[in-house]
Amino acid sequence: MQASAETAPVSVRGDAADDPAIWVNDSNPAESLVIGTDKKDGLNTYRLDGRLRQSLPGGRMNNVDLRGGFELEGRRVTIVAASDRDRNAIALFEISPDRPDLTDVADGLLATGLAEIYGLCMYADRSQGRFFVFVNDKDGRYQQHELLRSADGRSVGTRIVREFRLASQPEGCVADDELGWLYVGEEGVGFYRMAAAPDAASDLVAVDSVGKGSLVADVEGLAIYRAAGSGGYLVVSSQGDNAYALYRRAPPNEYVGRFRITDGAAVDGTSETDGLEVTSAVLPEPYSEGLLVVQDGDNTLPRAPQNFKLVPWSEVRRALQLEP
């Protein structure tokens, strides 16, 4: 399949763009944004046509994720979290329809104590009104932090509520808020499912492994396309062969198929993808069935620094003959 649009390149060459998130503006879907990390400079936000909207220098931000509905200063906002490799810390920002610029809301330096912070994803337990950030270290350690409002209600801090580890280097992860699962990738091995709740056992269940035909190391970004009930799909970056694997969202997460993004007339294909994100939200055409955003490790048409490609979910559905 082919991408329909691409973002402006990041500001420097080399391995810089890494992980995207998608902020859906519920008040005006046409003003929704792609948020992308530049792990040499900070965070960028892009419009749905790929134009740069905001550049926020802040150091080596590696992975980014977000959750809406967090109460701050009496408003419901979306919290955007990123892993800050310069400070081995969690960076926190807010965004909302009335304030669409990323604004720092961290209650000081949210240091993790990790030696090499790397991957990050978020989880919300909406039945209890609790929000969490998972971060990992290159040595395999994971921490689960709960987000806490400061005493004055204007900023956000964290506290560690659970720790566990993988045997080797992780990075990508994604949480299924509605079904209560966390999926974690182990780059050279495969990926796993485990309970996302902070008081749950940290038992890992292998979903798929490198070398079985559906994944080629490294296992990188993971994302969830949500449909009604437990329907939908899990998308995983198979970086080693420039492809993406698709699994059913509900356990046991049966394998569905694979696809690649190839060169089009105006937008080049993708290779060596790190992070990715997907939404099933109804956005302006051609994204009425949802949007997949993937990092491109080699931006070639024209040759330029790395960027992110935007793919209509309808193209994925048609290519793999998925049910509507």
N, C-alpha and C positions, 0 to 999 in steps of 0.2 A: 504494500500500500504506500501512499505518498502523503506527506505533510501538506497542510493547506497554508501554513504561515510559519514564520520563524521570528524569534526575537532579535533585537539588535545584539551584536556581539558584545561580550564583556570587554573591559577596557584594556586588558593586557593579554599577550599571547601565552601559550603554554597551558598547563593543566590548571584551569582556573574556574570555569563554570562547573557546578557539581549537581545541585539538587533543587528541584522546584516545588512550590506549593501553589494551590489555586484558591484565591479568595473570591467567593461568589458574593456579589453585591445584591442582596435580596431586594433592595429598594429599586435598583436599576441594573438588571443583569448585563446590559451592554457595557456598563462601567466596571465589570469584574476585572480582576488583575491576576497575572502570573507573578509570583514572587520567586526570585532565583538567587541562589548563593553565588558569590564570587569569592572563592577561597583564597584569593590574593588581595581582596579589597573590602568586601562587605556584602550588602544585600542590594538587589535591584528589583524594581517593580516594572512590569510591562503591561501595556494594553493588549486586548485580544487580537489586534492586528500586528503585534510584535514591537510596537514603538516603545522606547524607554520612557517611563513616567517619572520614576524617582530613583536616584542613586544615593545610597546611604553608606558612606565609608564607615567601617567599624572593625577592621581587622579580618582575620582569616575565618570567615563563617563557612562551615562545611555542609551541614544539613539543616533543613528548615521544615517546619510543620506548623499547623494552626488549628485552633478550635474556637468556634463561636459560642456566644451565650455567657461569657464570663462577666460578672458584675464588678464594675469599677467606677467609683465616684457616682453611684446611682444610675449608671448607664450600662446597657448590655453591649459588650464589645467583643471583637475577635482578638484572641491572644496569638501572637506569632512568636514561636520559639526557634532559636538557632543555636548550633554548637559553635562556640567561640574557641578556636584552636590557639589563639595567641594567649588567652588567659585560662584555658582549661575550665571554662565557665559556661553557664547557660545565659544567653542573651534573650531578653523578652521585650516585645513591642506590642502596641495595640494598633488596630485599624478598624474603621467603622464607616458606614456610608456618609456620615456627616464629617468624618475626619479620615479621608482616604490616604493620607500620608502616614507611613510607619513612624510611630513615636515611641521612644524608649520608656518603658514602665518598670524596669527592673529596680528592685529595692536594694540598690548598691551592687557590688560585685557578687554574683551568684556562683562562687567557686565550687567546684565539684570534688576536688582532691584527686581527680584522675590525672595520670601522667601524660596521656595523649588522647584527649577527648576527640571523638570521631563522629559516629552516627547519632541520630536523634529522631524521635517521633513523639507524638502526643496521643493521649487517651482521655476521654471524658466519661465518667460515670454519672449520667444525667439524673438517674433516679436518686442519687445522693447529693447532686450538685458539686461533685468533686472533679478537679482537673489535674492531670498528671503529665510529666515529661519523662520519657525514657532517654537516657544517654548511655553511650558505651565508649570503651577505651580500646585501642588497638590490641591490648593484651587479652581481650576477651571479657573484661569486666563490664557488667551492666549495673546501672543505678536507676531506680524509679523514684522521682521527686514529685511531691504534691505541691501544687501552686497555692499560695496563701496570700491574701490581701494584707497589706501593712495596716498598722493601727489607725492611720488617718484615711485609709481606703483609697489612696491615690497611687500606690505602686504595688508590686507583686514580688514576694519572696518565695523561697522553696524550702522543703525539708525532705530528707531521704526517708522513704517508707519501705523500701525493699532493695536488696542487692542479690545478684546471681551472676553466673559467668558461663561463657562458651569456651570450648577447648582451644580455639584459635581465633584469628582476627574476624570480628564482625564489622558491619557498617549499617546497611539498610534495615529498617524495621517499619512496621505499620500496625496500628491497632484498629480493631473492629469494635467500635463503641457499642453498637446495638447487640452484637452476639457475644461480647466479652472476651475476645481473643486477641493475643499479641502474636505477630509473626516476626521472626528475627532471622536475618541471613547470616551465615558463616561463609565468608567469601570463597574459600577454596573447597567447601564441603557441600553446602546445600542450604535449605532453610527449614525452620521449625515453627510449630504452633505451641502456645502455652497460654494459660489463663492470665488475663491482664490485671485482675483485681490485686491490690497491694497486699492483701492478707491471704492470697492463694498460694498453693505450693508452686515452686518454680520448676515443674516437671516439663521437659521438652519432648514433644512428639514430632518425629521427622516427617515432613511432608514430601519433599523431593530432594534428590541428591545429584551432585555433579557426576557426569559420566553415564547416566541412565538414558541419555538421548534427548532430554528436554532442557537440561541446563549445562552450560559450559562455563567454567570459572573465568572471571569472578562472578559470583552472585552479588548483584548490587542493589538497585532500587526495588522497593516493593510498594504497591498501592492497591486500593480496593475500589472497584466500581460497584456502588450500592444500588440494588433494585429492591422492589417491595418484599417485605418479610425478610427471609434469609437469602433471597436471590441476589445474583450479581457474580462478580468475578474478582480474582486476585491476579494482578499483573506483576511479573517479575522480570527484571533485566538480566538477560543471559549475556554478559559483557563479552565473553570470549569468542562468540561467533556472531556478534552484532545483531542479536535477535531478542525476542521477548516471548516469555512463556505465559500461558493463561491457565488458571485453575478455577474451579468452582469456589465461590465464596464460603459456602457452608461446609464444615467438616464432613467427611474426611478430605475435602479439597481435591477432588478428582481432577486430573490433568485433562485439559480441553484441547489445546493446540498451541502452535507457535506462529509468529509472523515477523517480518522485517519491514523497515521503512526505507524505501529506495528513492533514487533521484527522480524528481519531477521536472517539469519545464521551468519552474521558477525557484523551487526550494529543493536543496540537495537532501539526500537521505541521511541516516544516522549511523554512527559507528561507536563502539566502545562506550556505550551509555553507562553513566554512573547513576544519578538519581532520576526518578520519574514520579509523576502524580497523575491522577485521573479523577474526574467528577462525573456524576450522572445528572447533574443539574441541567435544566433547560436554559441554554444560552442562545444568543443570536446565531443565525445560520453562519457557517455550516455545522454548528455545535448544538443543534436542537436535541440530539440524543446524548450529549455529553462531550467531554473534551479530555484527551490524553496529551500530556506534556512530557517530553523526554529530553534529557541532556544529550547534546551531540559532541562527541570527543574530537571530531575532525570536520570543521565547518569549511566546505570546499567550493560553494557556488554563490558568490566568489570566495576565494580563499581568504579567511579572516579568523580572528580569535573565536574561541568556542561560543556556543549559544544554545538555545532551547528550541525544539521543534514542536509545533502544535498540530495535532492530528484529530480529525473528527471521529468520535466513537463509532459513528455509522460506518466508517471504513473498516474498523476492526470487526464489527458485527457482520458486514458483508463478506469480508475475507475468510472468516472462520465459520460462516453460516450459523451464527448464533441466533437464538430466538429473540424477537424484538423485546 
